[in-house]
Amino acid sequence: MSSDRWIQEAIKRPGALRQYVKRKYGKKGFTERGTIKVSVLRDLANEPGKVGQRARLALTLRKLRKK
């Protein structure tokens, strides 16, 4: 039996990607609504390590929201 809260369990450090974007891009990395820009997520998704992993997960979660 799989957990109903698998997404919450998959995200080990909530807000870590936002902090990274804030450090690296400043206000230019965010939209007026406060979400991370898709162009920034796509750039970060190509990076190795945890940052790229978190960006790829964020892009995947965007797709789930539209269903």
MDTraj code that builds the backbone (N, CA, C; nanometers):
import mdtraj as md
import numpy as np

residues = "MET SER SER ASP ARG TRP ILE GLN GLU ALA ILE LYS ARG PRO GLY ALA LEU ARG GLN TYR VAL LYS ARG LYS TYR GLY LYS LYS GLY PHE THR GLU ARG GLY THR ILE LYS VAL SER VAL LEU ARG ASP LEU ALA ASN GLU PRO GLY LYS VAL GLY GLN ARG ALA ARG LEU ALA LEU THR LEU ARG LYS LEU ARG LYS LYS".split()
xyz = np.array([
    [0.0849, -0.1183, 0.0000],
    [0.0000, 0.0000, 0.0000],
    [0.0887, 0.1237, 0.0000],
    [0.0661, 0.2123, -0.0960],
    [0.1477, 0.3336, -0.1033],
    [0.0835, 0.4437, -0.0196],
    [0.1656, 0.5339, 0.0239],
    [0.1190, 0.6432, 0.1077],
    [0.0423, 0.7455, 0.0235],
    [-0.0607, 0.8043, 0.0807],
    [-0.1366, 0.9079, 0.0113],
    [-0.0592, 1.0391, 0.0071],
    [0.0411, 1.0510, 0.0923],
    [0.1177, 1.1749, 0.1028],
    [0.2601, 1.1560, 0.0486],
    [0.2728, 1.0889, -0.0655],
    [0.4048, 1.0583, -0.1183],
    [0.4803, 1.1827, -0.1599],
    [0.4098, 1.2850, -0.2058],
    [0.4776, 1.4074, -0.2490],
    [0.5419, 1.4767, -0.1295],
    [0.4707, 1.4853, -0.0195],
    [0.5262, 1.5496, 0.0995],
    [0.6472, 1.4728, 0.1508],
    [0.6457, 1.3408, 0.1365],
    [0.7581, 1.2602, 0.1814],
    [0.8753, 1.2674, 0.0835],
    [0.8476, 1.2957, -0.0429],
    [0.9536, 1.3057, -0.1434],
    [1.0338, 1.4344, -0.1258],
    [0.9708, 1.5368, -0.0721],
    [1.0380, 1.6651, -0.0530],
    [1.0959, 1.6675, 0.0878],
    [1.2276, 1.6458, 0.0952],
    [1.2929, 1.6341, 0.2254],
    [1.3136, 1.7701, 0.2923],
    [1.3468, 1.8716, 0.2126],
    [1.3735, 2.0046, 0.2676],
    [1.2892, 2.1085, 0.1934],
    [1.1652, 2.1281, 0.2368],
    [1.0783, 2.2247, 0.1697],
    [1.1382, 2.3649, 0.1752],
    [1.1375, 2.4326, 0.0634],
    [1.1874, 2.5699, 0.0590],
    [1.3340, 2.5804, 0.0224],
    [1.4053, 2.4693, 0.0108],
    [1.5481, 2.4739, -0.0202],
    [1.5728, 2.5282, -0.1612],
    [1.4891, 2.4894, -0.2556],
    [1.5050, 2.5381, -0.3930],
    [1.4747, 2.6873, -0.3999],
    [1.3743, 2.7320, -0.3292],
    [1.3407, 2.8754, -0.3259],
    [1.4565, 2.9565, -0.2695],
    [1.5181, 2.9068, -0.1633],
    [1.6319, 2.9776, -0.1038],
    [1.7473, 2.9854, -0.2018],
    [1.7726, 2.8772, -0.2745],
    [1.8814, 2.8753, -0.3713],
    [1.8552, 2.9763, -0.4831],
    [1.7326, 2.9778, -0.5348],
    [1.6974, 3.0710, -0.6424],
    [1.7099, 3.2147, -0.5926],
    [1.6690, 3.2384, -0.4703],
    [1.6780, 3.3726, -0.4132],
    [1.8234, 3.4180, -0.4031],
    [1.9119, 3.3256, -0.3639],
    [2.0550, 3.3592, -0.3535],
    [2.1175, 3.3827, -0.4904],
    [2.0865, 3.2963, -0.5855],
    [2.1536, 3.3010, -0.7151],
    [2.0956, 3.4066, -0.8098],
    [1.9625, 3.4210, -0.8131],
    [1.8971, 3.5095, -0.9099],
    [1.8370, 3.6350, -0.8469],
    [1.8126, 3.6335, -0.7190],
    [1.7471, 3.7476, -0.6553],
    [1.6014, 3.7551, -0.6977],
    [1.5499, 3.8758, -0.7083],
    [1.4090, 3.8946, -0.7463],
    [1.3814, 3.8546, -0.8903],
    [1.4841, 3.8524, -0.9736],
    [1.4658, 3.8186, -1.1147],
    [1.4273, 3.6718, -1.1349],
    [1.4471, 3.5887, -1.0358],
    [1.4156, 3.4478, -1.0472],
    [1.2708, 3.4138, -1.0182],
    [1.1924, 3.5136, -0.9772],
    [1.0547, 3.4894, -0.9357],
    [0.9567, 3.5712, -1.0193],
    [0.8347, 3.5201, -1.0293],
    [0.7285, 3.5945, -1.0958],
    [0.6683, 3.6940, -0.9973],
    [0.5748, 3.7727, -1.0435],
    [0.5099, 3.8692, -0.9549],
    [0.4261, 3.7994, -0.8478],
    [0.3781, 3.6781, -0.8795],
    [0.3002, 3.6019, -0.7812],
    [0.3879, 3.5384, -0.6750],
    [0.5192, 3.5355, -0.6989],
    [0.6108, 3.4793, -0.6014],
    [0.6551, 3.3378, -0.6306],
    [0.6138, 3.2839, -0.7453],
    [0.6567, 3.1492, -0.7818],
    [0.7863, 3.1574, -0.8619],
    [0.8600, 3.0485, -0.8647],
    [0.9856, 3.0441, -0.9394],
    [0.9529, 3.0397, -1.0887],
    [1.0243, 3.1200, -1.1665],
    [1.0003, 3.1226, -1.3100],
    [1.0358, 2.9884, -1.3728],
    [0.9591, 2.9496, -1.4724],
    [0.9799, 2.8223, -1.5406],
    [1.1144, 2.8231, -1.6118],
    [1.1536, 2.9364, -1.6683],
    [1.2829, 2.9442, -1.7370],
    [1.3977, 2.9177, -1.6404],
    [1.3853, 2.9658, -1.5178],
    [1.4878, 2.9422, -1.4156],
    [1.4887, 2.7951, -1.3773],
    [1.3715, 2.7350, -1.3619],
    [1.3640, 2.5925, -1.3283],
    [1.4275, 2.5072, -1.4373],
    [1.4049, 2.5419, -1.5630],
    [1.4631, 2.4651, -1.6730],
    [1.6149, 2.4780, -1.6751],
    [1.6668, 2.5978, -1.6439],
    [1.8117, 2.6155, -1.6355],
    [1.8702, 2.5313, -1.5227],
    [1.8052, 2.5346, -1.4081],
    [1.8551, 2.4613, -1.2923],
    [1.8412, 2.3098, -1.3094],
    [1.7445, 2.2670, -1.3888],
    [1.7224, 2.1241, -1.4087],
    [1.8410, 2.0579, -1.4785],
    [1.9208, 2.1361, -1.5492],
    [2.0379, 2.0825, -1.6187],
    [2.1591, 2.0703, -1.5274],
    [2.1517, 2.1275, -1.4085],
    [2.2637, 2.1210, -1.3154],
    [2.2691, 1.9841, -1.2476],
    [2.3895, 1.9398, -1.2131],
    [2.4011, 1.8117, -1.1423],
    [2.3723, 1.8286, -0.9938],
    [2.3555, 1.7189, -0.9262],
    [2.3403, 1.7209, -0.7807],
    [2.1999, 1.7532, -0.7347],
    [2.1912, 1.7949, -0.6089],
    [2.0618, 1.8178, -0.5441],
    [1.9833, 1.9315, -0.6074],
    [2.0521, 2.0370, -0.6489],
    [1.9814, 2.1517, -0.7065],
    [1.9080, 2.1091, -0.8335],
    [1.9763, 2.0356, -0.9201],
    [1.9128, 1.9873, -1.0417],
    [1.7993, 1.8910, -1.0118],
    [1.8198, 1.8063, -0.9124],
    [1.7175, 1.7096, -0.8726],
    [1.5915, 1.7821, -0.8231],
    [1.6118, 1.8838, -0.7422],
    [1.4969, 1.9596, -0.6890],
    [1.4251, 2.0344, -0.7993],
    [1.4993, 2.0901, -0.8942],
    [1.4370, 2.1629, -1.0046],
    [1.3573, 2.0679, -1.0938],
    [1.4126, 1.9489, -1.1194],
    [1.3398, 1.8509, -1.2008],
    [1.2124, 1.8053, -1.1317],
    [1.2179, 1.7870, -1.0007],
    [1.0974, 1.7493, -0.9258],
    [0.9935, 1.8615, -0.9327],
    [1.0396, 1.9856, -0.9221],
    [0.9474, 2.1001, -0.9291],
    [0.8778, 2.1052, -1.0647],
    [0.9517, 2.0775, -1.1717],
    [0.8903, 2.0762, -1.3048],
    [0.7888, 1.9623, -1.3165],
    [0.8199, 1.8479, -1.2575],
    [0.7278, 1.7347, -1.2601],
    [0.6013, 1.7664, -1.1814],
    [0.6166, 1.8299, -1.0675],
    [0.4999, 1.8619, -0.9846],
    [0.4104, 1.9647, -1.0519],
    [0.4682, 2.0524, -1.1344],
    [0.3864, 2.1474, -1.2103],
    [0.2918, 2.0721, -1.3047],
    [0.3416, 1.9651, -1.3644],
    [0.2587, 1.8860, -1.4571],
    [0.1444, 1.8174, -1.3829],
    [0.1695, 1.7706, -1.2621],
    [0.0658, 1.7032, -1.1856],
    [-0.0473, 1.7986, -1.1478],
    [-0.0133, 1.9243, -1.1233],
    [-0.1123, 2.0209, -1.0811],
    [-0.2173, 2.0463, -1.1881],
    [-0.1797, 2.0346, -1.3152],
    [-0.2705, 2.0662, -1.4246],
    [-0.3735, 1.9582, -1.4525],
    [-0.3548, 1.8385, -1.3926],
    [-0.4486, 1.7286, -1.4178],
    [-0.5776, 1.7449, -1.3423],
])
top = md.Topology()
chain = top.add_chain()
for i, resn in enumerate(residues, 1):
    res = top.add_residue(resn, chain, resSeq=i)
    for name in ("N", "CA", "C"):
        top.add_atom(name, md.element.get_by_symbol(name[0]), res)
traj = md.Trajectory(xyz[None], top)
